[in-house]
Every structure is written in C-alpha cells, then in structure tokens.
C-alpha cells in the first residue's frame, strides 16, 4: 500500500507498507529525504547509496567504481544518456562577490553560535558541515535566503532524528515563511499528523500514520478540516463528493435506489424503499 499526503503546506509525505518513506520539502526550495527500513541494509544502489552504513563508498557508479565528486557520481546514474552532464564547480562561489560572502557568513554563523537556538543541538549534530553547506549554497544561489533557509531546515531535521527538537528556530531567521499562511490556517513547527481534510472524512481506510519526524508549515487548527478550496472549516461545513459531483453540506443526491444526504463530509444513504415504507 502507498499513501501520499501533506502534513503541512511545506511538506509532502509518501508512506508505504514495505518500509519506504519519502519526505518532500517544498518550501523554501525542494529537498527530498528518503527513509528505508533496516531490512533493506546493503540491498540498495543508486543516488541514495548502498545502505551499508559506510559513507566512503556511497558514491559508487553502476560499474562499481567510487567517484570522488557528486557531479560525476550523479552523471553515472543518468536514466537518459542524452541528458547533459552536470559540471563540477571548482571555484568558491563566495569569492565572486564580497557582498554575498558577507551576507552568507553573517547569517550562516547562527548555526554554530553558542547563543542561538541551534546551540542545544551542537553536542548531537556538529554544525560545521552545515555551516559550510550554508555559505556555499547562499553564495551559489540566485535566491540566497531561500537556499540558506533550506540548509537551516536540514540541520533542524537532522537534530530531530537525534531526538533534539529545535522549536522556534525561525523566530530570528527565515521568519518570512511564518507569516505567509492562508487566512484560515496557522503556522506550527511541530506538525506530526495527517493534514485533516474534508475528503478524508469519507475515506474507508486510514490515510496515513504519524510515524514521521515533526515538520513545520501551515495547516488547519485542531478541530477544522481543509475543504476543496483550501479553506479550513468545521466538520459540519465540509462538502461531500460522488463521482466528481460536489454536494454541499446538508444537501442531498439520489444514487441509484438510494437517497443520500451530505452530513459532516460523508454521504449518509437510505434506500428509497425503506424511506417510502417509513413515511406510510
């Protein structure tokens, strides 16, 4: 079984019954995190490595050679050989602009600052590698802030895998994303449930599990459900759907020999025969 859902406006999740989970971060830029059950250890190959817990041989080509650069490794796994090769950038992008370099060093230094929110995770996750990634990405990106914030969120996720939850880290950096939620939604950095939708109310099977790390983003407050227009509404305001037909809450529709009324996002049906007998 495969389940795809959005726990927040920032993230999309794919869960399976066979031990694979894929988290796709959409904001500020796309990042993909793949989690695989331990039973697949040493049984994988490709861009995500061979899952043998040895980092030094993760960049192994289909021919069994270990590449020294990410671009050459990625090029070796091209599905379409006619696609252009990715070229390796050898120079430091920060050396091309003093302004970009100062911007990157100023903001990225928060990752390793002992006075920042990130400090309580330093003992579990060394921020130095992320600092280097942050400065490089910030100088190399057209939208510096988006790439900088993407690295920050990667560090936060890595900390969460080690059991350290960095709540409120956006208060002093990357805070522009907090205020962009739609009017009926609220921001949270501790979302760990399926996004409650009106369409899920009529589902006969459970749409997802909460077996994933907390994510941030916009979502409906507790007790409200997202309708087909992206608005958070109470359960009694949820519409129903049947074969693509939109049925407003409280309205009815005839389906074959049944009379169905939309109530709390779900169609409640009775046969015409039972209805006519009860009215006698």
HELIX and SHEET records of a PDB file:
HELIX    1   1 UNK A   38  UNK A   40  5                                   3    
HELIX    2   2 UNK A   55  UNK A   57  5                                   3    
HELIX    3   3 UNK A   70  UNK A   76  1                                   7    
HELIX    4   4 UNK A   93  UNK A   96  5                                   4    
HELIX    5   5 UNK A   98  UNK A  108  1                                  11    
HELIX    6   6 UNK A  109  UNK A  112  5                                   4    
HELIX    7   7 UNK A  117  UNK A  121  5                                   5    
HELIX    8   8 UNK A  128  UNK A  140  1                                  13    
HELIX    9   9 UNK A  144  UNK A  161  1                                  18    
HELIX   10  10 UNK A  169  UNK A  171  5                                   3    
HELIX   11  11 UNK A  175  UNK A  180  5                                   6    
HELIX   12  12 UNK A  199  UNK A  202  5                                   4    
HELIX   13  13 UNK A  235  UNK A  237  5                                   3    
HELIX   14  14 UNK A  272  UNK A  278  1                                   7    
SHEET    1   A 4 UNK A   2  UNK A   8  0                                        
SHEET    2   A 4 UNK A  11  UNK A  16 -1                                        
SHEET    3   A 4 UNK A  20  UNK A  25 -1                                        
SHEET    4   A 4 UNK A  31  UNK A  36 -1                                        
SHEET    1   B 2 UNK A 185  UNK A 191  0                                        
SHEET    2   B 2 UNK A 215  UNK A 220 -1                                        
SHEET    1   C 2 UNK A 225  UNK A 226  0                                        
SHEET    2   C 2 UNK A 232  UNK A 233 -1                                        
SHEET    1   D 2 UNK A 240  UNK A 242  0                                        
SHEET    2   D 2 UNK A 245  UNK A 247 -1                                        
SHEET    1   E 3 UNK A 252  UNK A 255  0                                        
SHEET    2   E 3 UNK A 258  UNK A 263 -1                                        
SHEET    3   E 3 UNK A 266  UNK A 271 -1                                        
END                                                                             
